[in-house]
């Protein structure tokens, strides 16, 4: 039997050295003894149990400049506000994965050991190949080979947890014992961190330990050239291997069986030891306690901030006079080490506490203010807010001060008339522009320049009208809302294009199905994704599928798949709704895998609830001999293409989509391979389901001349726009044009490509921004497939572009949970703070060989590329808010 035990004494001296070497470069406390919390799981990211200490006497270090008299005044005053807020921060820690093969203690069996030196909830996801197998598919090992605690995953793999020998040990380890007399040819595995959902592989492929000498080395075999006698003295000389994942993307329905090869002889095994470096981001829980007291002698308000955050912590703060929460700078005196920021806020370096564990600050305010506003800054890329907003401590109501008077009815009436006149004027202008298009078409001139100009004006005016509408919505009391709802049914507006302020998160990668419980893992991250500012999450395909990733659907009503079962899916969707995030279902409508063969042996007869025959298959795909009409798009040759011109097909699909909306709770759709069928059918499906948001994957090749990308990509984006137009604008589309141009611009240092001939963005976002979903990576282009990977090391330039520009940005899961997380979070915060939306107005100010720059809505300036750029001085001044490798972002004051 295999057991999970302590690693052999032979490694002990190495372990002692490794305890020192595996520490992170930056000061990271994995177990801070000064924190009085219990961190349950990094995957809960922000959901942890806390037992905060009672408020104690304020003590600052000897080097602190906190005023002692002010401390004594604070302690003698009456507390009218006190609250503790949870904070979370992330740090990158480094460590090793090690793999060892040696003979067991009895000299008969062999033992494979896999370990990791980083904290986490590590799982070995593994399987075997048998000597008579011909192929790369995994099989489950015999039961006597599985270590205790192992769990079977479907019928192809085993998951075994790695364990520590003691609480003090930093190493997690699992041992697998096996007999050479068995017919096992190889052991395959990958390592998974359940806390982050990350998969760790060997040179971009699964680890493979060969037990026979005839296996082909595909670049993922380990131990073939290493002898046991080499280690541990040569540990420092072992090759470093990056942990990238790569898997083949197969959407082909397999209907054939492979012939078995005869068995081969075992080889003479040699022991080996290999290791490779890894890094992961660890989430640490911290807290902030805020107290407010009023001094009975001076009537001053004294604010006290205390946090256990490490390092230099800056309070970026101000005050406000009413519920509008408009920041302003209070009159001096200010705390020591305070500077003025853009005449609108103050920045105060909090002082170290006496025990060195954390920071504190005292702030004296006049009682004329209604509130105290602040955020905490740990470094340029790490800011702490309260549920995505500034911390706001109300002062006036607790102190009984007067509330600002409500403007008189006469003034309100004047403002209402003014707003109505202005709104009517905009509506009239839009109608005139529509009439202009109609007259252009009736005269058959159809000049592209005229229509493009009119469409852009419509976008601009629509954005302005939308802003007025949002700003004019009054705030009602809860009782008034309940009464209003009882009197009048709510108006339901759903266009499939959302509000314009969506920020999309792709909630999976190409490997997510391997855990067998992805839904539940993602559910635990819902609150974290909400705190980062995402408003929509895109989930993987939910249906039974021939391919484990879900893109070869079979029985559409069977929602038990490799990501989890239907109940887990419902729980996950419900959880996202609880944290304010809408959910997109990934639906594959272009093709479907059959259940049976026809009389000619062709797979085109379907089963399940939608038991279609070959009339549901298009007639012009020779692979599947359909009896339907010709395809209305491009054929996908790996599976039967569905004929959407058939009434019964469209009826069944609409019923299925409506069932998903009601049963699962999806708010919208991500539509796979929409090149395969006419956009008018999509309109039919969206009209029936009324989604909040819908986006289609219209993937097409860009224009090249002699292998070099053309500057003018109008033909490419026109094809995407034509598809959107066929849906009557009810859906958006992924802006593949912008992704491709970003590739060329960043790889070749040709940033001039980011401006078209008219000085506008060269992708779909430059023509129809409200329907453009911008992205730099997804499960196909990146992840372990890497079909069209974004230029390495330049991902943040891409995000600086899409998160500051018009369009609806989509952020890839792998990038959110990576070292780029804090920078992405800062860009999302900036986008939300300045209300940048899909229709924001962009002005490109520079597009040269080594630099691109633009100003958006006159509020945000951004530059990408190694070249120099500063925003022009004018009516507004600019201040830098974020800077990284070859990018920088400013905001106006």
N, C-alpha and C positions, 0 to 999 in steps of 0.2 A: 504493500500500500504506500502511496505517496503521502508525505507529511509536510506541514509548514513548520519549520524549525529554525533555530538560531543558526546563523552562518558559521562555518567552521573557524576554529581558532587561527587558521592560516591567514585569514583576512583581518584579524583584530588590529594588528599594527597599522594596516592600511586604513582601517576605519578611523583610528585615532587621528591620523593625518587628515583624513577626509572631513572630519568634523570641523577642522579649521578651514580647509580649502573650499568647502561648499557654501560658505557663508556668502551672502550677497555683497556686491561691491559697495552699495550704499548701506547706511546704517539701518538695518531692519531687525526689529525685535519679534522673533517668532512666538515667544511666550513672555510678554511684558508682565513682570510681577507686580507692577503698580496699577494694572487695570483690574477692576473688580467686575469683569464679566465672564460669561461662558460662551465662547464662539462655537456654535453648533456645527456649522458647515459653511465653507466658502461658497458653495453653490446657492446658499440662501441669501448671500450678498445683501446685507442690510437688514435681514430678519434674524436677530439674535436676542438672547435673553440677557437682561442687564439687572444687576443689583447695585444701584448707585449708593454710595456712602452718604450719610447725612451731612448737611452743610456744616463745615467746621470753620474755625477761626482762619482768616486769610493770612497766609504767610508767603512772603516773597523771599527770594534769595538775597544774599548779602550784596550781590552786584546789581540788584534790581533798583530801579528808580521810582518805584511806586511810593507815593507820598504817605508817610506813616500817619500823619494827622488825618488824611483822607480815609485811611483804613479804619482808624478809630471812630471817625464820624459815621462811616458806613455801618459799622457793627452796632452802633448805638441807635441807628434809625429803624423805623418800622418797615418791614418787608411787605410790599403790596403785589409783587410779582416774582415768581420763581418757577422755572421749568428746566428740565434736562432734555436735550435733543440728542438722538443717536447720530453718529457720523460714521462713514466708511471711507477708507482710503486703500489704494492698491500699491504694492511694491513688487518689483521683479526680483526673484531669487533664482540662484543658479545651483545646479547639482549634476548628478550622473545617473545614467541607467547602466547597469552592468549585467552581463550574461556569462554564466560559467557552466562548463560541462566537465564532469569528472566521474570516476568510478565510485560507486557507493561503498559504505563501510564494510559490507559483506564481501566485496570483491567480485560479486556476480552481476548485480544490477548497476545501472548507470543513473546519474542524477543531473538534471538540468535545473539550474538556479537562475532566477531572474529577480533583480532587485532595483530599488530606486532610493536615492538619498534625499529627496525633497519631501516636505510635508504634503499630505493629500490623502485622498481615498482612492488608492491605486487598485486597478483591476487588470488581470491578465486575461485577454480575450484570445483564445487559442483553439487550435484544432490540429489534425494530423493528415498526412497523405499515406496511403497504403501502397505496398510494392506493386500491386496489380492495377493501380489507378493510372489512367492516361489523361491528364488534365491538371488544372491548377485549383480545382474546387477543394475546399476543406471537408473533412469528415470528423465526426466526434471520436475521441479516443475511447478505448475500452474502460469500463467503470473502475477496474482495479488500478488504473493509471491516474485517476482524477484525485487531486488533493482534497482534504476535507473542506467543506464550505463551497465546493464547486456547484455551479448552476448551469444546466443545459440551456442553450440559446437555440430555439427552433430545433432543427435536425442537423446542424452543420458546425456548431462551435460550442465551446465551454467557456464560462467566465469564472475565474478563481480570484478571490481577494488576496492581495499581498498583506502580510502582517508584520508587526514589529515584535521583536523578542521581549522587549520591555518598554515601559513608558518613556524611559530616558533615551532609548536607542533612536537614532535618526533614520535608520535604514528600514525600509519595507522589503520583505523578501517572500518568495514562494519557491518551493522545491517540487519538481516533478520526477518521480522515479519510474524507470521503464526497463524492460528486459530486452536484450538484443535478439532473443529468439523469436520475438513477435514479428509480425509482418508489416511493421510500421517503417515507412521510408523516410519520413521527415516530420518534424514538429514545426508548425507555423504559429506565429503569435504577433500581436500588437499590444502595446501598453496603453491603458486608458486611465485618465484622471477623472473620476466621476464628479469631482467638485467643480471642474471647469468644462467638462465635456470634450476636452482635447484628447486627440489620439496621437500616439508617438510611434513612428515607424523607423525602418532602417533604410537609409538612402532613398526615401520616397516610396518604399515598398514594404510589404509584411516581412518581419524577421523569418528566416527559414534556417533551421538547424538540420542538415542532412544526416541521415543514419545509414545510407547506402552510398556507394561510390559511382552510381550511374546518373545521378541527378544533374541536370544542366544548371550552371550558375547564371541566373538572370540578373545578377547584381544585388540580390537580396540575401544571398547565402552568407552565413557567418560561421567562423571557426574553421574554415577549410585550410587556412594557411597559418593558423596559430597553434602552437604546441603548449600543453599545460606547463611545461618546464620553463616557459618564458616569464611567467608571472610569479610574484607581484613586482619583481625588480624592474621590469620594463613597462610598468603601468603608464609612466609619463610619456613613453614613446609610442603608445598605441594611436592609431589614426583617429582624428576627430571626425565625427559623422554628424552632419546636420539632420535634424528630425523634420523631414517634410513627408507629407503623405501623398501618395499617387496611386490611383486605381484606374483601371480601364472603365470607360463609360460604354456600356453595352445596352442598347435598346432593341436587341434582336430576340424574337421569340424562338426558343430552341425546340425544335420538333424532332431532332435526330438523336440517336444514342451512339456513343463512341465505343469502338472496339477495345477490349481489355488487352493489355500487354502481358506477356508471361512474367512470372516473378524473377527477381534478380537476387544475386547474392549480396550479403551484408559486407561492408568494408571493415577494416580494422580501425576502430574509433580512436581518436586522440583527444585528450582533454584540452580545453582552451579557456581563455578568459578575455573578454572584450568589454569595453565601456565606451560610452559616448556622452557628451555634455547635453544637458537640457536646461531650459529656463521656463518658468511659469510665473504668472502674476498671482500674488496672494492678497486676499482681501483682509484687512485688519479693522476690527471695530473700535471706534473711539466715541467720545461724547463731548458735549458742550453744555455747561450749566450757566444759565443767565438769571441773575437776580436784580431786582430794582427796589430801592428804598427811598423814602422821602425824609430829608433831614428836617426835624422839627424846628431847628433854630434858624436855618437859612432858607427854608422852603425849597431848597435845591433837590433835584432828583439825582441819585447816584446809581449808575449802572455798573454791575460787576459781571465780568465774563471769565469763566474758568474752563480750560480744556486740557485733555491729556494728549493732544496731538504732539508728536515729536518735532524738534527743529524750530526754526524761526516761523512764527505764526503772526500774520498781519491782519488786523481788523480793518476792513474797508467800510466806513460807516458815515452816517449822516442822520439828520432828523427830518420830520415832516410836521406840517401844521394841521392836516386834516386827513380824511380817509382816502384822498387821491394819492397819497403816499409819494408826493413829489419830493425828491431829495433836496436838501439844502445844508449848508455848512453852518453850525452854530457858532456864536461868538466865542472868543477865547475866555478863560484859559482852556487849553487842550492838554491831554495827557503828554508826558514826556515821549520823545521819539515819534512825533506826529508830523506828517507832511500833508499839504493840501493837494488834492488830485483834481485837476481841471475845474477848479472853483466850484465843484458840485459835491465833493465828498472829501473825507479825511482818511488818511491811512496811518494807523497806529501799530507799532511793533509791540505785541504783548510781551510782558516781562516773565522771566523764568520763575517757577515756583521754588520754594525753599529746598524741597527734596529733589529738584531737578527733573521731576516727572511731569512735564506739561507747562502751560503758560497761563497767565492771568492778566486782567486789565481792569482799571477803574475809570469811569467816565462821569464827569459832572455836567448836568444839564439844567437849564432854566425850566420852570414848570409851565411855560407857555406852549410847549410843544405837545403834539398829539401822539407822536410815536418815535421810536428809535429804530433805525434801519441799518442793517449791516450784512456783510458776507465775510467769510474767513478765507484768507489766501495762504496756502502752504508753499507754493512755488508758482512759477509763471503758468503752468498747465494744470494746477490743482486748486480748485476753488470749492468751498463748501457752502451749500445753500439749504434752505428748508423746503423739501419736497419740490425742488425746481424753482422756487421763488426766493427773493431776498428774505432774510429773517426780519420779522416785524414785531416789535414789542410795543403794544399799545400803552399809552401813558395817561392821556387826558381823562378817559372814562373812569379808570380806577381812582383817580385823584379828585373826581367830581368837578373838573373844570368844564367850562361851557363848550358845547358842540357848535361848530360853525353854523351860522344861520343858513336856512334854505332859501335860495333866490326866490323873489316874488313871482307870482303867476304871470304878471305882465311881461317880465323879462323872458320867462319860459315860453310864453306864447310867441314872442318875437323870434326866439331862436327856432321854435318849431316851424314857423312860417318860412324863415330863411332856409332851413334844411329842406323843407318840402319844395320850395321854388328851385333850389339848386339840384335836388334829386330829379325833379321833373325835367329840368333842362338837360341833364345827362341822358335821361331816357329818350328825350326828343332827339338828341344828337345821335344816339345809337340807332334809332329808327331811320333817321336820315341817311346814315351810313349804309344800313341794310337796303334802303331804297336805291342808294347809289350802286351797290353791287347788282341789284336786280336790273337797273337800267343799263349797266355795263353789259350784262349778259344778254339782254334783249337786243342790244345793238350788235351783238356778236363780236365785239372788239376783244373782250376777255384778255386785256393786257395783263400780264403777270405782275408788272410793277404796280398797276393801279389796285388790283385785287389784294396784293400783299400789303400795300400801304393801308388800305381800308381795314383789313383783318387785324393789323397791328394796332390801329386806332381803337377798334372794338375791344381788343384785349385790354388796352390801357384804360379805357373808359369803364369797362366792366370791373376792373380792379378797383378803380376809384369809387364806383357805385357800391361795390361790395364793402369797402372800408367805411363808407358813410352808413350803410345799413347796420354793420356791426356796432359802430360807435353810438348809434341811435337807439339800441335796444336798452330799455330801462331795467333797473334792478328792482324786483318786487320782493315783498316779504313772503315768507313761506305760506302764510295764510292766504295771501292774495293769489299766489300761484295755484293753490289747491282750489280756490273758488273759481278762478278763471277756467281751470281744466274741467270743472264740473259743468260750467255753463257752455263751453265751446270745445269741440273736439280739436286736437292738435293738427296743424297743417304738416303734411309729410312731404318733404322735398328731397329727392334722391336722383342725382344725375349720373352717378358712377364716376364722377370726377372729384368728389370730396369737397372740402372747404377751401382748398388752395394752400393750406398751412400744414399739410401732412408731412411727416418725416417717417420714412418706411424702414423697417428692419427686416432683413431676410433671416428668419429664425432657424436656419439649419445649414448644413454643408453636405458634401457628397458622402461623408462617412457616418452621418447621424443615425442611419438605420441600424448600424451594427450593434448598438447597445440593446435594442429590443424594447426600450422604454423611453424613447426620446421625448414623447409628450410630457411625461412626468418630470424629466430633467429640465425641460424648457419652462414648465409651470413654475418651478422654483426660482426661475430667473425673471419672472414677470415684473415683480416690484422693482428690481434693479433696472430693467429696460425702461420702465416708466420714469424712474428717477433720472435717467440719462436724457429724457426728453422725447423718446419715440412715441408716436401716436398711432402707428399701424404696424402690425407684425404679419409677415407672410409665412404660413406654415407649409410643410411638405405635402405632397399628394397623399390623400387619406385612404385610397381604395386598395383592395387586393390587387396585386400586380405580379406579372411574370418576373420583372426585374425588382430587386429588393428596394431600389431607390424610389419606386412608385410610378415611373413614367411609362410603364407598359401595362395599363389598367386592364382588368379582366371583368370581374363582377362589380359593377359600379356601386351597388348597394351593400357590398360587403366591406365594412370599414375596419376590419381587423387586419392590420398590416405590420410591417417590420418596425414602424415607429411606435406602435402601441395599439390598444383596442379602442372601440368606439366610446366606452365609458371614460377612458383616460383622455381621449380627445375632447369630450364634452367638459370634463373637469378643467382642462387646460384653457379652453376657450372662455369658460366662465371666469377663471382666475384673471385672464387678461382683461376681460370686461370690468372686473372689480377694480383694477388699477388704472382704468381709463384708456385702454389700448384696444383699438378695433382689430379684427382678425380677418385676413384674406385666406381663402382656401385655394390651393393649387389644383386646378381642374384640367384634365387632359381630354379635350373634346375632339381632337383631330383623328385619333386612331384608337383602336381597342383590340385586345388580343382575344382570339376565339377559344371556345371550349371544345369544339369538335371539328372533324374533317368532313368535307362533302364526299360525294361519290367518287370524285377524282383524287381524293387524298389531300385536298387543299384545306387549310385551316381558315374557314370563313363562316362557321356556324357558331352562334353565341349561346351561352347559357345564363343561368341566374334569373333574376327578376326581369331583366331586359333580354329575352330570348329571341333576338333578331336572327333572320337568316341572311343569305348572301345578297338580298335586295338592299341591305343596309350598307353594302360595300361599294365603293365607286367602281365604275366599269373600266376605267383606263389604267388600272394598275395590274400589269400582267402577272404579278406574283400571287394575287389572291382571287382572281377570277370572279369579281363582283358582278352582280346583275343590276346595279343601280345606275344612275346617270354619271356622266363624266364629272371628274373632280373640278371644283371651283377654285382650286389653288394648286400648290405644289404637293406632290405625293411624298409621303414618308414610307420608305420601302421596307421597313423592318416589321410592320404590322398592318393589318387591314385598315385602310383609310375609310372613315365613315362618310356616307353620302348625306350631307345635311339638307339636300333638296327634297328628301323624302319627308312627307308630312308626319308619318308615324315616328320617325327618328327625332325630329324637332320637338314633337309633343312629349316623347319620353324624356328627352334631355331637359326640357323645361320643368317637367315634374320632378326629375331628380335634383336639379339645382334648387328648386323651391323647397324640396325635402331637406336638403343640406342646410339651407337658410334657417328653417324652422327647427329641425331636429338637433343640429350641431350648434347653430348660432353664428355661423359665418356672417361677416358684415360685407364681404365683397369677394372678388376673384382675381387670381393671377391666372391668365389663360395661356396654356402651353402651345407652342408651335402654331400660331395663328396664320402663318403663311399657307397652311394647308387648306383653308376654306374661307369663303367670302365673308368680309366684315359685316355684311347685311344680316347674316345669320347670328352673328354676335349681338347685334342690336336687338334682334328678336329675343335672345336669351336674357339680355340685360333689362329689357322692358318688362319681361315676365318676373324677374327676381328683384328688381329695384335695389341694386347694391349701393353701398355708400361710396365704394371706390372699386375700380376695375382697371387692370393693366394687362396688355397683351405682349407676348414675346414674338416680335416680328424680327427674326434674325436673318440678315441678308449680308452678302459680301460687299465691302466698300470698293471704290473704283481705284484701280492701279494701272500704271503704265510702265512696262518693262520692270516689274517688280517693285516699283516705288509708288507709294500712295499719292494720289492726285490731291492737289490743294482744294480743288472744287469738288465737293461731295454732295452737290445739290440733287443729283439723280438718286443717290442713295437715300437721302432723307425724304425725298419726294415719294419714294415707294412706301416708306413708313407713314407719311402724312396721308397718302392715298388710302391706306388701310384704316387709319383713324377716321377719315372722312366717310368711308364706307359704313362705319358703325354709327354714322350721324353724330360723331363726337361724343358718344356715350361712354367711351373707354379711352384711356391713355395708352401709351406704348413705351417700352423701354427704349431709351435714346442710344441705340447701338452706334449711331453716327458719332456722337460726342465721345463715347468710349474709344472708338477707333482713332479719332483725331488726337485725343489725349495721348494714346500710345505713341503715335508718330512724333508728336511735339516733344514729349518728355524723353523718349529713347534717343532721338537724334539732335536734341537741343535746337528744335525748330519751332519756337513758341509763336512765330508769326502765323502758324497754321490755325491758331485759336481765334482768328478773326476772318470772316468771309470777305468777299469783294466789296460788300457794303458796310463793312465795319461792325458787323453783328456776329453773335456766336454762330459757328458754322454747323452746328447739329440741329436736331429737331427743336431743341430749346430756343434756337434763334428764329424759328418760323411759327411754332405753335407751343409756346412754353407751358400753357396750362394743361397740355396733354403729354408733355415730355416727362418721363420718369428717368432721371439721370442715375447712373451707377458706374462703378469702376470694376467691380468683380461680383461674381455669383458662383453657384455650385458647379456650373459647367466650365466657366472661364478660369476659375481658380480652384480652391480646395485641393483635393488630391487628383483631380483630373487635369487641370492646367491646360485646357484647350486653347486659351487665349489670355494667359496670365498678364496682369498689369505689370509694367516695368518695376522690377524689384528695387526696393528702397525708396521708391517715389510715390508710394500709396498716399502719403499725407498731402502731397501736392494735388493729387486727384481729389481728395476730400476737401481740401481748401477751396478748390474750384466748385464742386457741385453743391457744397453746403453753404456757399455764399451767393450762389447764382440762382436765377429763376428756375422753374421746373420743380418737380417733386423728387428730392434726393432719396436714394435707397442705399443703406449701409449693410455690408456683408457681415454675417455672423462671425467669421474668423477674425475679422479686423476689430470688431467690438471687443472681443475677449483676447486681446493681444497687447503688446507694449504701446500700441497707438491709441488705446482706449481713452486716456485722459485728454489727448489732443482732439480726438473726435468729439468727446463730450463738451469740450470748450467751444468748438465750432457750432455744435447744435445749440448750446446755450446762447451764443452770439446771434444765431439765426432767429431764435425765438424772442430774444430780447429786443431785436430791431424789427420784428414782425416781417421778416423776409418771407415771401410766398412765391407760389408758382408763377404769378404775373408781375413780379417786381421788375422795375425798370433798370436796365443795365446800360452803362456807358463804358465802352472799351477805351482806355486811355493810353495803352501801349501794347503793341504786339510786334516784337522784334525777335531777332535770332535767339537771344538768351533770356528774354523776360516777357511775361504777359502780365498786364494789370488792368483792373476794371473797378468802377465805382457802381454800387448797387443802391438804388433808392436814395442816393445822396447821404446815406447813413453809414455804409460799410465800404471800405476800400481793401482790395486784395491784390497781391502780386505772387506769381509763382515763377520759378526759374532762378538761375544763379545771378542774373543781371541786377543792376541797381534800379530802384524805383522808390519815390516817396510821393504821397498824394499831393496834388497842387494846393497851395494855400489860397484861401478865398474867404467867403462869408463864414464858413465853419472851419474850426481847427481839428486836427486829427491826432489821435493818440494810439500807439501800438497796443494791441490787446493779446496777440498771439503770434509766436514766431517759432519756426522749426526749420528743418533742413530745406533750403531753397524755397521757402514760402514765408509770407508775413501778412498779417491782417490788422487793419486799423478800424476804429470807429470814430464817428464825428461827435463833437461836443456841441 
